[in-house]
Amino acid sequence: MIHIQQSPLTDQLWQECQPLIQANAQAAGDYPLRADKWAIQALNLSIWTMRDKGKLVGYCAHVVAEHPIYAQRWASCCAIYVMPAWRGCARRMIKQIEKDLIAMDVRHVTYSCPSLSSFAPFLENRRMGYQCMEIVMEKEL
């Protein structure tokens, strides 16, 4: 049985997330989340976990803050990962996050998508309703 909930970032949850954080980094060809728990806790993060029979199978973290230009509360996803066998539940997780963000008076939510990943088309489809608002270019110096 799948259970999705917003959770505080505790030492236990941080440790429990480490295997998924590493898997996310390997799957995306990206760096693992290097910040320590203290740096993460300094952010205004909202974290959702997805569990199947108590086992952590996915997580999603958003920074929630007042937008400096638009004077509205925005949420920006800084990390999301769902284990491959549970990817069919990702839509359900995002819909639950949206409901919770509305209750937190958030007016806009953004997700960043790796170039050429299947995540952007997933978000853009008619059921999810997201649209591309900008393309971000990055260079490691």
N, C-alpha and C positions, 0 to 999 in steps of 0.2 A: 504494500500500500504506500503510495507516494504522499509525502507530507512536505509542504513548503511553508516556511515561516521566516519572519524577520528575527534575527538573533543578535544579541550583543557580542562584540568581539572580546572573548575571554581567552585566557592562556590555553585552555583546553581546546576551544574551537580553532585557534591559530595553529596549534599542533596537528589537529585533525585535518585541517585544510592543506597541510604541506604536501602530501602525496598528489593531491589534485592540482595544486599550484605548479608542481614540477611537471606533471603530465600536460598541463595547459601550455607551459613553456616549450616542451618538446614538440607538441602537436603543431603549435603555431610557428615553430622555428624562432622563437622569441626568447628574450631573457626571462628567467624566473623572477618572480616578485622578490626583489632584494631587500626592500625596506624592512627594518625590524618592526616588531609588534608595537613598540613605543611610537615610532614614526607614523605607523598606520593609525594608532589610536588618537594621534594629534589631529587627524582629519575628521571632518564631520561625516563619517561614513555610516551608511545604512547597509547592512549585510543580510542577504537572504540565503537560506540553506535549503537544499532539496534532499530529502532522505527517503530511502526505500527500506521499510522494516527497520528503521533506526540507522541504517548505513548511509553515510554522507556520499551522495552521488553527484552533487552539483552545488555551485555557489554563485552568487552574483553580488558585487559590491558597487554602490553608487556614492559619489560625493554629492551631498545635498547642501545647497547654498543659495543665497540671494544672487541673482545674476547682476554683475556690476554695471551693465548697460541698460537692461530691460526692466529692472526693479521688480522682478518676479522671482519666485522660488523655482529653481531648476534642479534637476538631478542628472548627473553625468556618470554613466557606467565606467568604472575604472578597471573592472575585472569580472569576467564571466566564464564559467566552464561547466560543462555537463559531460559526464563520462559517456563514451560512445553508445553503450547499450541503453542509455536513458535519454538520448537526444530527442526522442519522440515526445518527451515531456517538457521540452524547453518552452514551447508555446504557453503551456499551462503556467510555468514558472514566471514568464514575463507578464502574463495577464495578472497574476497575483501581485507581482511587484507594482504594476500600474495601479491596481486598486489601492494598495497600501500607500503609494505616493500621493494619490488623490486625497486620501485621508490626512496626509501630512501637508496639505495645501500646496503641493508641487504642481506647477502649471505646464512645464515642459520636461521631457526626458530625452537624453541623447545616448546613443551607443556608437562607439568607434568600431570599425570593422577592418580587419587585416585585408590588404589588397588581394584581390582575386579569391577571397574566401567565399564559402557558401553562406556565410552569416548575413551579408548585405542583402542578397536576394530573398533570404528567409524573412528578414525584417520588412522588406519593401512589398511583399506580396499583399494582396487585398485583405487578408485576414488580420495581419499585424498592423498595417496602416502607417508604417514609418516611411519617410521620404528623405532622400539625400539632400542635406543642406549645405555641405561644403566638402571639398576634398582637401585633406591635410597632407602636406608633403613633409618628409622627415629625412634628415641626414645625420649620421653619427659623425661627430667631430673628435 
